[in-house]
Amino acid sequence: MPVPTDHIKTKRKTAKETAFNQLQQWIIDGTLYPGEKLNDLELAKVLGVSRTPIRESLQLLEVQGFVEMFPGKATQVTGIERDSITDLLPPLAALQALSAELAIPRLTEETIALLETTNERFAIAVQTRNYFSALKIDEEFHQIIVDVANNPYILSMVESLQAHVRRLFFHNSIVLTKESIEEHNKMIQLMKERNGLKVSAIMRDNWLRAIDEFHNLKDEK
């Protein structure tokens, strides 16, 4: 039979990538809870890999702040510092704001259309209070802009910080509100107008507002 030459080739993940992604996800969603001790042999059996990719993954997770390693003693999941949102969001806001500005010259009609449809999906998720879905779609929206900006250093740093945002969301430190829907719309309109300075400012405010909302929610409890 003729072999198609235009099919999309999927990138095969290494054992380390597979282990790292799964362990990170388990830490983010609380499957591996804060303070839990991790046994590399047990994890290797569960994930069907050798101990080497597990150990390498745990080293990467330590660099990212998801685990603590005590040589000769134990490796455990780091605790949740809900107030860390105050430290986490400002650098992420700055990177996202810069991405929005850098994306302006690279924008296409297809990108604008994708942002519009993504925000429509985000609006539905927020309005129906499907906040888990809303978080994922909100991340999609911002990732489109980061990808278009096409800066590998920003991409790497945003990816690391965004993982901590997900973890805080699962532990109820981040609230998604209807204000974000309108802010996304403003960003899209400013991008159409090629107004990099204003879209950068709106993007920064969009992220930093979550800090005030967190503290307001905390005060109400």
N, C-alpha and C positions, 0 to 999 in steps of 0.2 A: 504494500500500500504506500502511496506517496506520503512523505512526512511533512506536515505543515511547518513552514519556516517563520510564520508571523505570530506564533503563540507567545504569550507572556511567560517568561521563565521566572519561576519562584526561587528566591534566594534560600538556599539550604542553611539552616541555622546549625552552628556548632553545638556540641554538648554543653559548653560553658555558657553560650548565649541562651540556650533553652533553660538551663538551670538558673541562671541569673534572673531571667524574665519571670520565671515561675516563683522563685523565692521572693523577689521584690513584690510581686502581686500579692502573695500570701501575707507579707508584712503590711502592705498598704491596706488590705481589706480586713486585717485582724485575724486571719486564719492562724498566723503565727503572732501571738499576742505580745504586747510590750513586756519585756523582762523574761520571756520564755528562753530557756537554754536550748541551743541547737546542737545536734549530734550529726557530724558530717557523714558517718556511716549509715545512720537511719535515713537521712535525706537522700543519699545516693541510692539506697534500695527503693525508696518511694518513687524517685524520678527516673530510675532505670539507667543511671550513669555511674561512672567510677567516682571515687572520692576526689580525684584531682580537679575536675571541673567544679565540684561543690566547694572545695577549698578556695579555688580561684574566684568563684562567684562571691563567696563570703568576704574575701579581701576587698572586692570591688564595692560590695554593700557597706563595708566599714568606711571606705573612703567617702561614700555618699551619706553616711550618717544613719544608716538603717540598722546596723549591728555593731556591737562592741566585742572585740576579741581580746581575751586575756590569755596570753601564751602559757601553755602548760596547765591551764585551768579550765576555762570555758569560753564559749561564744554565745552571746545572747542578744535578743532583739532589743533595740534601744527603747526607752520610754517615750511617751507622748508628752510633749510640752506644748499645750494648746496656745500659750501666749507666744510661742515661736512664730506665729503668724505675723507678728509685728516686725520680725527680722526677715522673714521669708519673702513677703510680698513686695517690699520696696525694690530690691534688686530685680525681681521678676518683672515688676511694672516698668522699670527702666529699660530692660531688654526688649520687652514687648513693644514699648513706645518707639524705641529705635528701629525695631523690625518694621513697624508700620510706616515709618519715614523712609526706610530703605526700599520698601516694597513699591512705593509710588512709581518709579520709572519702569518697573517690570510688570505693572498691572496689565491685564488683558480683559476684554469683555467677558471671556469665559470665567476668569477669576472672580470678577464682580458678581456674575450670575451665581457662582458657587457660594459666595459669601451670603448673598441674599437668600438662597434656598436653605442654607445651613442655619441662618438666623431665624427663618420661619419655623424650622423644626425645633430650634431652641425655645422659641416662644410657646409653641404647643406644649413642650415638656414642662416649662415653668408654670404655665397656666393650669395644667392638669396636675401639678405638684408631683410630677415624676422627676424628682430631683437627681436621682442617680443618672437617669438618661440625660437630664439637662447638663450635668457636669461633663459627661462625655461629649455632648454636642458642643458645649461651650469651648472645650479643649480643641475640638475639631476646627471651630471657627478661628481661634487664635493661631492654631498650627498652620492653617492655610496661609496666613499672613507671614509667619516665620519662614515657611518653606519658600514663599515667593521672594522674601528678602535675600535668601540664598547666601547666608553667611554661616559657614560651618562652626565658628566659635560660638555665635549666638545660639545656633541650633543645639549644640552640645550642652551649654549651660542651662538653656530653657528646659531641655529634656530632664535634666537632673532636678531642677527646682520644681518642675511640674509634678514629678513623682511625689514630692513631699506635700504638695497642694492636695493631691488625691488622698493621701493618708489623713491629712487634717479634715478633709471632707467626711471621710468615713467615721471620724471621731467627733463629728458635729462642731467643728471649729469654723467652717466656712458655710455661708448662707448665700443661695442664689435667689435674686429678686427680680421683679419686673423691670427695674431700672436698667438692668443690663441689656434688655431687649432694645430699648430706645437708644442706649449708648452704642450698641452695635450698628443700629440704623444710621446714627450720626457718623460713625466711622466710615461706613460704606459710602455715604453721600460725599464726605470730605475726600475720600479716595477718588471718587468720580471727578471731583473738582481739582484733583492733584494738589491738595493743600496739605503738605507734609507736616508743617508745624502744628496746625490745629488737630489733625488726626492723631499726632503723637501725644498731644495734651489730653485728648479725650481718652485715649488708650491708657495712659498713666492713671487718670482719675478712675477709670473703670476697675482697675486692679486695687488701687489704694482704698476705694470705698469699702471694700470687704473688711478692712481692718476696723473701721468705725462701726460697721454692722455687727462685727464679732463682739466688740466691747459693749455695744448697746444691748445685745442679746445676753451677754454675761451679767450686765447690771440688772436686767429684769429678773434673773433667776434668784 
